[in-house]
Amino acid sequence: MRILTTTVLISALALGACGTIRDSVVNPANWFGKGRSSNSAAEQSSNTNPLIQESKRGLFQSKDREVIYLGKPIDQVTNLVIERVPGGAVIRATGLTAVQGVYLVQLTPATEDETPVNGVLTYRLEGVRPEFNEGVGSTHTRTVVAARALTDQELAGVRSIRVEGARNAQTSRRR
């Protein structure tokens, strides 16, 4: 009976203390204070255009530094799908790499300005191979997917889209 009485007494005291701790600094819910209304960032800086992306650079990167992509062509292109979306299309290419662990997979344009040559827009499916542990596993572990969005203006004059790998290429023609 003593243990039950002691437990009830301690619980009642602890529950009663919650009212005093509620506004105290000890309560973790009070550490950051209450939210206050302020002007949005768009209202504060009216000279910036919200549609133009600002340069995001890290602590040790200079503004002039150009990123060099070290990707090599993927071994095989297994599937090519062109999906119509409002305002353009999305090119989605699936490839099979020679080794596991290929990362930073992308569709790289074959021409520098990404213009079609004789109505054919060509891309290379490329990825960066790992430096170590180049194991060859099942096809599921070596399958990669990359996509690229194009606007209707970029698709003007394009009759077919070609995605090349190291050993083959896939082509999709406009209907």
TIRO-2110 file (N, C-alpha, C; in Angstrom, 1 decimal):
// TIRO-2110
0.8, -1.2, 0.0, N, 1, A
0.0, 0.0, 0.0, CA, 1, A
0.9, 1.3, 0.0, C, 1, A
2.0, 1.2, 0.7, N, 2, A
2.9, 2.3, 0.7, CA, 2, A
3.4, 2.7, -0.7, C, 2, A
3.8, 1.7, -1.5, N, 3, A
4.3, 1.9, -2.8, CA, 3, A
3.3, 2.6, -3.7, C, 3, A
2.0, 2.1, -3.6, N, 4, A
0.9, 2.7, -4.4, CA, 4, A
0.7, 4.2, -4.0, C, 4, A
0.7, 4.4, -2.7, N, 5, A
0.5, 5.8, -2.2, CA, 5, A
1.6, 6.7, -2.7, C, 5, A
2.9, 6.2, -2.6, N, 6, A
4.0, 7.0, -3.0, CA, 6, A
4.0, 7.3, -4.5, C, 6, A
3.6, 6.3, -5.3, N, 7, A
3.5, 6.5, -6.8, CA, 7, A
2.4, 7.5, -7.1, C, 7, A
1.3, 7.4, -6.5, N, 8, A
0.2, 8.4, -6.8, CA, 8, A
0.6, 9.8, -6.3, C, 8, A
1.3, 9.9, -5.2, N, 9, A
1.7, 11.2, -4.7, CA, 9, A
2.7, 11.9, -5.7, C, 9, A
3.7, 11.1, -6.1, N, 10, A
4.7, 11.6, -7.1, CA, 10, A
4.1, 11.9, -8.4, C, 10, A
3.2, 11.1, -8.9, N, 11, A
2.5, 11.4, -10.1, CA, 11, A
1.7, 12.7, -10.1, C, 11, A
1.0, 12.9, -8.9, N, 12, A
0.2, 14.1, -8.8, CA, 12, A
1.1, 15.4, -8.7, C, 12, A
2.2, 15.3, -8.0, N, 13, A
3.1, 16.4, -8.0, CA, 13, A
3.7, 16.7, -9.3, C, 13, A
4.1, 15.7, -10.1, N, 14, A
4.7, 15.9, -11.4, CA, 14, A
3.6, 16.5, -12.4, C, 14, A
2.4, 16.0, -12.3, N, 15, A
1.3, 16.5, -13.1, CA, 15, A
1.0, 18.0, -12.8, C, 15, A
1.1, 18.3, -11.5, N, 16, A
0.8, 19.7, -11.1, CA, 16, A
1.9, 20.6, -11.5, C, 16, A
3.1, 20.1, -11.6, N, 17, A
4.3, 20.9, -12.0, CA, 17, A
4.3, 21.3, -13.5, C, 17, A
3.5, 20.6, -14.3, N, 18, A
3.4, 20.8, -15.7, CA, 18, A
2.9, 22.2, -16.0, C, 18, A
2.1, 22.8, -15.2, N, 19, A
1.6, 24.1, -15.4, CA, 19, A
2.6, 25.2, -15.2, C, 19, A
3.6, 24.9, -14.3, N, 20, A
4.6, 25.9, -14.1, CA, 20, A
5.8, 25.8, -15.1, C, 20, A
6.0, 24.6, -15.6, N, 21, A
7.1, 24.4, -16.6, CA, 21, A
6.6, 24.8, -18.0, C, 21, A
5.3, 24.9, -18.2, N, 22, A
4.8, 25.2, -19.5, CA, 22, A
5.4, 26.5, -20.1, C, 22, A
5.6, 27.5, -19.3, N, 23, A
6.2, 28.8, -19.8, CA, 23, A
7.7, 28.9, -19.4, C, 23, A
8.3, 27.9, -19.0, N, 24, A
9.7, 27.9, -18.5, CA, 24, A
10.6, 27.7, -19.7, C, 24, A
11.9, 28.1, -19.5, N, 25, A
12.9, 27.8, -20.5, CA, 25, A
13.3, 26.3, -20.5, C, 25, A
13.0, 25.6, -19.5, N, 26, A
13.3, 24.2, -19.4, CA, 26, A
12.5, 23.4, -20.4, C, 26, A
11.3, 23.8, -20.7, N, 27, A
10.4, 23.1, -21.7, CA, 27, A
11.0, 23.3, -23.1, C, 27, A
11.3, 22.2, -23.8, N, 28, A
11.9, 22.2, -25.1, CA, 28, A
11.0, 22.9, -26.2, C, 28, A
9.7, 22.9, -25.9, N, 29, A
8.8, 23.5, -26.9, CA, 29, A
8.9, 25.0, -26.9, C, 29, A
9.5, 25.6, -25.9, N, 30, A
9.7, 27.0, -25.8, CA, 30, A
11.1, 27.5, -26.3, C, 30, A
11.9, 26.6, -26.8, N, 31, A
13.3, 27.0, -27.1, CA, 31, A
13.4, 28.0, -28.3, C, 31, A
12.5, 27.9, -29.2, N, 32, A
12.6, 28.7, -30.4, CA, 32, A
11.5, 29.8, -30.5, C, 32, A
10.7, 29.9, -29.5, N, 33, A
9.7, 31.0, -29.5, CA, 33, A
8.5, 30.7, -30.4, C, 33, A
7.7, 31.7, -30.5, N, 34, A
6.5, 31.5, -31.4, CA, 34, A
6.8, 32.1, -32.7, C, 34, A
6.1, 31.7, -33.7, N, 35, A
6.2, 32.2, -35.1, CA, 35, A
5.7, 33.6, -35.2, C, 35, A
6.4, 34.4, -36.0, N, 36, A
5.9, 35.8, -36.3, CA, 36, A
5.7, 36.0, -37.8, C, 36, A
4.8, 36.8, -38.1, N, 37, A
4.5, 37.1, -39.5, CA, 37, A
5.5, 38.1, -40.0, C, 37, A
6.0, 37.9, -41.2, N, 38, A
6.9, 38.9, -41.9, CA, 38, A
6.6, 38.9, -43.4, C, 38, A
7.2, 39.9, -44.1, N, 39, A
7.1, 39.9, -45.5, CA, 39, A
7.8, 38.8, -46.2, C, 39, A
7.2, 38.3, -47.3, N, 40, A
7.8, 37.2, -48.0, CA, 40, A
9.1, 37.7, -48.7, C, 40, A
9.9, 36.8, -49.1, N, 41, A
11.2, 37.1, -49.8, CA, 41, A
10.9, 37.8, -51.1, C, 41, A
9.8, 37.5, -51.8, N, 42, A
9.5, 38.1, -53.1, CA, 42, A
9.1, 39.6, -52.8, C, 42, A
8.4, 39.9, -51.7, N, 43, A
8.1, 41.3, -51.5, CA, 43, A
9.3, 42.1, -51.0, C, 43, A
10.2, 41.5, -50.3, N, 44, A
11.4, 42.2, -49.8, CA, 44, A
12.3, 42.5, -51.0, C, 44, A
12.6, 41.6, -51.9, N, 45, A
13.5, 41.9, -53.0, CA, 45, A
12.7, 41.9, -54.3, C, 45, A
12.2, 43.1, -54.7, N, 46, A
11.4, 43.2, -55.9, CA, 46, A
12.2, 43.3, -57.1, C, 46, A
13.5, 43.5, -57.0, N, 47, A
14.4, 43.7, -58.2, CA, 47, A
14.8, 42.3, -58.8, C, 47, A
14.6, 41.2, -58.1, N, 48, A
15.0, 39.9, -58.6, CA, 48, A
13.9, 39.2, -59.3, C, 48, A
14.2, 38.5, -60.4, N, 49, A
13.2, 37.7, -61.1, CA, 49, A
13.1, 36.3, -60.5, C, 49, A
12.0, 35.8, -60.0, N, 50, A
11.9, 34.5, -59.4, CA, 50, A
12.0, 33.4, -60.4, C, 50, A
11.9, 33.6, -61.7, N, 51, A
12.1, 32.6, -62.7, CA, 51, A
13.5, 32.3, -63.1, C, 51, A
14.4, 33.2, -62.7, N, 52, A
15.8, 33.0, -63.0, CA, 52, A
16.5, 32.3, -61.8, C, 52, A
17.1, 31.2, -62.1, N, 53, A
17.7, 30.5, -61.0, CA, 53, A
19.1, 31.1, -60.6, C, 53, A
19.3, 31.3, -59.3, N, 54, A
20.5, 31.9, -58.9, CA, 54, A
21.6, 30.9, -58.9, C, 54, A
22.8, 31.4, -58.9, N, 55, A
24.0, 30.5, -58.9, CA, 55, A
24.1, 29.9, -57.5, C, 55, A
24.2, 28.5, -57.5, N, 56, A
24.4, 27.9, -56.2, CA, 56, A
25.8, 27.3, -56.2, C, 56, A
26.6, 27.8, -55.4, N, 57, A
27.9, 27.3, -55.3, CA, 57, A
28.3, 27.0, -53.9, C, 57, A
29.2, 26.0, -53.7, N, 58, A
29.6, 25.6, -52.4, CA, 58, A
30.6, 26.5, -51.8, C, 58, A
31.1, 26.1, -50.7, N, 59, A
32.1, 26.9, -49.9, CA, 59, A
33.4, 27.0, -50.6, C, 59, A
33.9, 25.9, -51.3, N, 60, A
35.2, 25.9, -51.9, CA, 60, A
35.1, 26.0, -53.4, C, 60, A
34.0, 26.3, -54.0, N, 61, A
33.9, 26.4, -55.4, CA, 61, A
34.0, 27.9, -55.9, C, 61, A
34.7, 28.1, -56.9, N, 62, A
34.7, 29.5, -57.4, CA, 62, A
33.6, 29.6, -58.5, C, 62, A
33.3, 30.9, -58.8, N, 63, A
32.3, 31.1, -59.8, CA, 63, A
32.7, 30.8, -61.2, C, 63, A
34.0, 30.9, -61.5, N, 64, A
34.5, 30.7, -62.8, CA, 64, A
34.7, 29.2, -63.2, C, 64, A
34.6, 28.3, -62.2, N, 65, A
34.9, 26.9, -62.4, CA, 65, A
33.8, 26.2, -63.2, C, 65, A
34.2, 25.6, -64.3, N, 66, A
33.3, 24.9, -65.1, CA, 66, A
33.3, 23.4, -64.8, C, 66, A
32.2, 22.8, -64.6, N, 67, A
32.1, 21.4, -64.2, CA, 67, A
32.4, 20.5, -65.5, C, 67, A
33.3, 19.6, -65.4, N, 68, A
33.6, 18.7, -66.5, CA, 68, A
32.9, 17.3, -66.2, C, 68, A
32.1, 16.9, -67.1, N, 69, A
31.4, 15.6, -67.0, CA, 69, A
32.3, 14.5, -67.4, C, 69, A
32.6, 13.5, -66.6, N, 70, A
33.5, 12.4, -66.9, CA, 70, A
32.8, 11.1, -67.4, C, 70, A
31.6, 11.2, -67.9, N, 71, A
30.8, 10.1, -68.2, CA, 71, A
31.3, 9.4, -69.5, C, 71, A
31.1, 8.1, -69.6, N, 72, A
31.5, 7.3, -70.7, CA, 72, A
30.2, 6.7, -71.3, C, 72, A
30.1, 6.3, -72.5, N, 73, A
28.9, 5.8, -73.1, CA, 73, A
28.5, 4.4, -72.4, C, 73, A
27.2, 4.3, -72.1, N, 74, A
26.7, 3.1, -71.5, CA, 74, A
26.8, 1.9, -72.6, C, 74, A
27.0, 0.7, -72.1, N, 75, A
27.2, -0.4, -73.0, CA, 75, A
26.1, -0.6, -74.0, C, 75, A
24.8, -0.8, -73.6, N, 76, A
23.7, -1.0, -74.5, CA, 76, A
22.5, -0.1, -74.1, C, 76, A
21.8, 0.4, -75.1, N, 77, A
20.6, 1.1, -74.9, CA, 77, A
19.5, 0.0, -75.1, C, 77, A
18.7, -0.3, -74.1, N, 78, A
17.7, -1.4, -74.2, CA, 78, A
16.3, -0.9, -74.5, C, 78, A
16.0, 0.4, -74.2, N, 79, A
14.6, 0.9, -74.4, CA, 79, A
14.7, 2.4, -74.6, C, 79, A
13.8, 2.9, -75.4, N, 80, A
13.7, 4.4, -75.7, CA, 80, A
12.2, 4.7, -75.7, C, 80, A
11.8, 5.6, -74.9, N, 81, A
10.4, 6.0, -74.8, CA, 81, A
10.3, 7.5, -74.9, C, 81, A
9.5, 8.0, -75.8, N, 82, A
9.2, 9.5, -75.9, CA, 82, A
7.8, 9.7, -75.4, C, 82, A
7.7, 10.4, -74.3, N, 83, A
6.3, 10.7, -73.7, CA, 83, A
5.9, 12.1, -73.9, C, 83, A
4.8, 12.3, -74.5, N, 84, A
4.2, 13.7, -74.7, CA, 84, A
3.8, 14.2, -73.4, C, 84, A
4.2, 15.5, -73.2, N, 85, A
3.7, 16.2, -72.0, CA, 85, A
3.3, 17.6, -72.5, C, 85, A
2.5, 18.3, -71.7, N, 86, A
2.0, 19.6, -72.1, CA, 86, A
3.3, 20.5, -72.3, C, 86, A
3.4, 21.1, -73.5, N, 87, A
4.5, 22.0, -73.9, CA, 87, A
5.7, 21.3, -74.4, C, 87, A
5.7, 20.0, -74.6, N, 88, A
6.9, 19.3, -75.2, CA, 88, A
6.8, 17.8, -75.0, C, 88, A
8.0, 17.2, -74.7, N, 89, A
8.1, 15.8, -74.6, CA, 89, A
9.2, 15.5, -73.6, C, 89, A
9.2, 14.2, -73.1, N, 90, A
10.2, 13.7, -72.2, CA, 90, A
10.8, 12.5, -72.9, C, 90, A
12.1, 12.5, -73.1, N, 91, A
12.9, 11.4, -73.6, CA, 91, A
13.3, 10.5, -72.4, C, 91, A
13.0, 9.3, -72.4, N, 92, A
13.4, 8.4, -71.3, CA, 92, A
14.1, 7.2, -71.9, C, 92, A
15.4, 7.0, -71.6, N, 93, A
16.2, 5.9, -72.2, CA, 93, A
16.6, 5.0, -71.1, C, 93, A
16.5, 3.7, -71.3, N, 94, A
17.0, 2.7, -70.4, CA, 94, A
18.2, 2.0, -71.0, C, 94, A
19.2, 1.8, -70.1, N, 95, A
20.4, 1.2, -70.7, CA, 95, A
20.9, 0.1, -69.7, C, 95, A
21.8, -0.7, -70.3, N, 96, A
22.4, -1.8, -69.5, CA, 96, A
23.9, -1.6, -69.5, C, 96, A
24.5, -1.4, -68.3, N, 97, A
25.9, -1.1, -68.2, CA, 97, A
26.7, -2.4, -68.2, C, 97, A
28.0, -2.3, -68.4, N, 98, A
28.9, -3.4, -68.4, CA, 98, A
29.2, -3.9, -67.0, C, 98, A
29.2, -2.9, -66.0, N, 99, A
29.6, -3.2, -64.6, CA, 99, A
28.5, -2.6, -63.7, C, 99, A
28.5, -3.0, -62.4, N, 100, A
27.6, -2.4, -61.5, CA, 100, A
28.2, -1.1, -61.0, C, 100, A
27.3, -0.2, -60.4, N, 101, A
27.7, 1.0, -59.8, CA, 101, A
27.9, 2.2, -60.6, C, 101, A
27.4, 2.2, -61.9, N, 102, A
27.5, 3.4, -62.7, CA, 102, A
26.6, 4.4, -62.2, C, 102, A
27.0, 5.7, -62.1, N, 103, A
26.2, 6.8, -61.5, CA, 103, A
26.3, 8.0, -62.4, C, 103, A
25.6, 9.0, -62.0, N, 104, A
25.4, 10.3, -62.8, CA, 104, A
25.1, 10.0, -64.2, C, 104, A
24.1, 9.2, -64.5, N, 105, A
23.7, 8.8, -65.8, CA, 105, A
22.9, 10.0, -66.4, C, 105, A
23.2, 10.3, -67.7, N, 106, A
22.5, 11.4, -68.3, CA, 106, A
22.5, 11.2, -69.9, C, 106, A
21.6, 11.9, -70.5, N, 107, A
21.5, 11.9, -72.0, CA, 107, A
22.3, 13.1, -72.4, C, 107, A
23.4, 12.9, -73.1, N, 108, A
24.3, 14.0, -73.5, CA, 108, A
24.0, 14.3, -75.0, C, 108, A
23.7, 15.5, -75.4, N, 109, A
23.5, 15.8, -76.8, CA, 109, A
24.8, 15.6, -77.6, C, 109, A
24.6, 15.0, -78.8, N, 110, A
25.7, 14.7, -79.7, CA, 110, A
26.2, 16.0, -80.4, C, 110, A
25.3, 17.0, -80.6, N, 111, A
25.8, 18.3, -81.1, CA, 111, A
25.9, 19.3, -80.0, C, 111, A
26.8, 20.2, -80.1, N, 112, A
27.0, 21.1, -79.0, CA, 112, A
25.9, 22.0, -78.7, C, 112, A
25.1, 22.5, -79.7, N, 113, A
24.0, 23.4, -79.5, CA, 113, A
22.7, 22.6, -79.4, C, 113, A
22.7, 21.3, -79.4, N, 114, A
21.5, 20.5, -79.3, CA, 114, A
20.5, 20.7, -80.4, C, 114, A
21.0, 20.8, -81.6, N, 115, A
20.1, 21.0, -82.8, CA, 115, A
20.1, 19.7, -83.6, C, 115, A
19.0, 19.5, -84.3, N, 116, A
18.9, 18.3, -85.1, CA, 116, A
19.7, 18.4, -86.4, C, 116, A
20.2, 17.2, -86.8, N, 117, A
21.0, 17.2, -88.0, CA, 117, A
20.2, 16.3, -89.0, C, 117, A
19.7, 16.9, -90.1, N, 118, A
18.8, 16.3, -91.1, CA, 118, A
17.6, 15.7, -90.4, C, 118, A
17.0, 16.4, -89.4, N, 119, A
15.8, 16.0, -88.8, CA, 119, A
16.0, 15.0, -87.7, C, 119, A
17.2, 14.6, -87.4, N, 120, A
17.5, 13.6, -86.4, CA, 120, A
18.2, 14.3, -85.2, C, 120, A
17.6, 14.2, -84.0, N, 121, A
18.2, 14.7, -82.8, CA, 121, A
18.8, 13.5, -82.1, C, 121, A
20.2, 13.6, -81.9, N, 122, A
20.9, 12.5, -81.4, CA, 122, A
21.5, 12.8, -80.0, C, 122, A
21.4, 11.8, -79.1, N, 123, A
21.9, 11.9, -77.7, CA, 123, A
22.7, 10.6, -77.5, C, 123, A
23.7, 10.7, -76.5, N, 124, A
24.5, 9.6, -76.1, CA, 124, A
24.0, 9.3, -74.6, C, 124, A
23.8, 8.1, -74.3, N, 125, A
23.5, 7.7, -72.9, CA, 125, A
24.8, 7.4, -72.2, C, 125, A
25.1, 8.3, -71.3, N, 126, A
26.4, 8.2, -70.6, CA, 126, A
26.3, 8.1, -69.1, C, 126, A
27.3, 7.6, -68.5, N, 127, A
27.4, 7.5, -67.0, CA, 127, A
28.8, 7.4, -66.6, C, 127, A
29.0, 7.7, -65.3, N, 128, A
30.4, 7.7, -64.7, CA, 128, A
30.6, 6.3, -64.1, C, 128, A
31.6, 5.6, -64.5, N, 129, A
32.0, 4.3, -63.9, CA, 129, A
32.6, 4.5, -62.6, C, 129, A
32.4, 3.5, -61.6, N, 130, A
33.1, 3.6, -60.3, CA, 130, A
34.6, 3.3, -60.5, C, 130, A
35.4, 3.9, -59.6, N, 131, A
36.8, 3.7, -59.6, CA, 131, A
37.2, 2.3, -59.1, C, 131, A
36.4, 1.8, -58.1, N, 132, A
36.7, 0.5, -57.5, CA, 132, A
35.5, -0.4, -57.5, C, 132, A
35.7, -1.6, -57.2, N, 133, A
34.6, -2.6, -57.1, CA, 133, A
33.8, -2.7, -58.3, C, 133, A
34.3, -2.9, -59.4, N, 134, A
33.6, -3.0, -60.7, CA, 134, A
33.1, -4.5, -60.8, C, 134, A
32.1, -4.9, -60.1, N, 135, A
31.6, -6.2, -60.2, CA, 135, A
30.5, -6.3, -61.3, C, 135, A
30.4, -7.5, -61.8, N, 136, A
29.4, -7.7, -62.8, CA, 136, A
28.3, -8.5, -62.2, C, 136, A
27.1, -8.0, -62.1, N, 137, A
26.0, -8.7, -61.4, CA, 137, A
24.9, -9.0, -62.4, C, 137, A
23.7, -9.2, -61.9, N, 138, A
22.6, -9.5, -62.8, CA, 138, A
22.2, -8.2, -63.6, C, 138, A
21.3, -8.4, -64.5, N, 139, A
20.9, -7.3, -65.4, CA, 139, A
20.1, -6.3, -64.6, C, 139, A
19.4, -6.7, -63.5, N, 140, A
18.7, -5.7, -62.7, CA, 140, A
19.6, -4.8, -62.0, C, 140, A
20.7, -5.2, -61.6, N, 141, A
21.7, -4.3, -60.9, CA, 141, A
22.5, -3.5, -61.8, C, 141, A
22.5, -3.8, -63.1, N, 142, A
23.2, -2.9, -64.0, CA, 142, A
22.3, -2.1, -64.9, C, 142, A
21.0, -2.1, -64.7, N, 143, A
20.1, -1.3, -65.5, CA, 143, A
20.0, 0.2, -65.0, C, 143, A
20.2, 1.1, -65.9, N, 144, A
20.1, 2.5, -65.5, CA, 144, A
19.1, 3.2, -66.4, C, 144, A
18.5, 4.3, -65.9, N, 145, A
17.5, 5.1, -66.7, CA, 145, A
17.9, 6.6, -66.6, C, 145, A
17.8, 7.3, -67.7, N, 146, A
18.0, 8.7, -67.8, CA, 146, A
16.9, 9.3, -68.6, C, 146, A
16.6, 10.6, -68.3, N, 147, A
15.5, 11.3, -69.0, CA, 147, A
15.9, 12.7, -69.3, C, 147, A
15.3, 13.3, -70.3, N, 148, A
15.6, 14.7, -70.6, CA, 148, A
14.3, 15.3, -71.2, C, 148, A
14.0, 16.5, -70.7, N, 149, A
12.7, 17.1, -71.2, CA, 149, A
13.1, 18.1, -72.3, C, 149, A
12.2, 18.1, -73.3, N, 150, A
12.3, 19.0, -74.4, CA, 150, A
11.1, 19.8, -74.6, C, 150, A
11.2, 21.1, -75.0, N, 151, A
10.0, 21.9, -75.3, CA, 151, A
9.6, 21.7, -76.7, C, 151, A
8.4, 22.2, -77.0, N, 152, A
7.9, 22.2, -78.4, CA, 152, A
8.8, 22.9, -79.3, C, 152, A
9.4, 24.0, -78.9, N, 153, A
10.3, 24.8, -79.7, CA, 153, A
11.6, 24.0, -80.0, C, 153, A
12.1, 23.3, -79.1, N, 154, A
13.2, 22.4, -79.3, CA, 154, A
12.9, 21.3, -80.2, C, 154, A
11.7, 20.8, -80.2, N, 155, A
11.3, 19.7, -81.1, CA, 155, A
10.9, 20.1, -82.5, C, 155, A
10.8, 21.4, -82.8, N, 156, A
10.5, 21.9, -84.1, CA, 156, A
11.5, 21.4, -85.1, C, 156, A
11.1, 20.8, -86.2, N, 157, A
12.0, 20.3, -87.2, CA, 157, A
12.6, 18.9, -86.9, C, 157, A
12.2, 18.3, -85.8, N, 158, A
12.8, 17.0, -85.4, CA, 158, A
11.8, 15.9, -85.9, C, 158, A
12.3, 15.0, -86.8, N, 159, A
11.5, 13.9, -87.3, CA, 159, A
11.8, 12.6, -86.5, C, 159, A
13.0, 12.4, -85.9, N, 160, A
13.3, 11.3, -85.1, CA, 160, A
14.3, 11.6, -84.1, C, 160, A
14.3, 10.8, -83.0, N, 161, A
15.2, 11.0, -81.9, CA, 161, A
16.0, 9.7, -81.8, C, 161, A
17.3, 9.8, -81.7, N, 162, A
18.2, 8.7, -81.6, CA, 162, A
19.1, 8.8, -80.3, C, 162, A
19.1, 7.6, -79.6, N, 163, A
19.9, 7.5, -78.4, CA, 163, A
21.0, 6.4, -78.6, C, 163, A
22.2, 6.8, -78.5, N, 164, A
23.3, 5.9, -78.8, CA, 164, A
24.0, 5.4, -77.5, C, 164, A
24.4, 4.1, -77.5, N, 165, A
25.2, 3.5, -76.5, CA, 165, A
26.6, 3.2, -77.1, C, 165, A
27.4, 2.4, -76.4, N, 166, A
28.7, 2.0, -76.9, CA, 166, A
28.5, 0.9, -78.0, C, 166, A
27.5, 0.0, -77.8, N, 167, A
27.4, -1.1, -78.8, CA, 167, A
26.2, -1.0, -79.7, C, 167, A
25.2, -0.2, -79.3, N, 168, A
24.0, -0.1, -80.2, CA, 168, A
23.3, 1.3, -80.0, C, 168, A
22.2, 1.4, -80.7, N, 169, A
21.4, 2.7, -80.7, CA, 169, A
20.0, 2.4, -80.8, C, 169, A
19.1, 3.2, -80.3, N, 170, A
17.7, 3.1, -80.4, CA, 170, A
17.2, 4.4, -81.0, C, 170, A
16.2, 4.2, -81.9, N, 171, A
15.6, 5.4, -82.6, CA, 171, A
14.1, 5.4, -82.5, C, 171, A
13.5, 6.5, -82.3, N, 172, A
12.1, 6.7, -82.2, CA, 172, A
11.7, 7.8, -83.2, C, 172, A
10.8, 7.4, -84.1, N, 173, A
10.3, 8.4, -85.2, CA, 173, A
9.0, 9.0, -84.8, C, 173, A
8.8, 10.2, -85.3, N, 174, A
7.5, 10.9, -85.0, CA, 174, A
6.5, 10.3, -85.9, C, 174, A
5.3, 10.2, -85.4, N, 175, A
4.2, 9.6, -86.1, CA, 175, A
3.4, 10.6, -86.8, C, 175, A
END
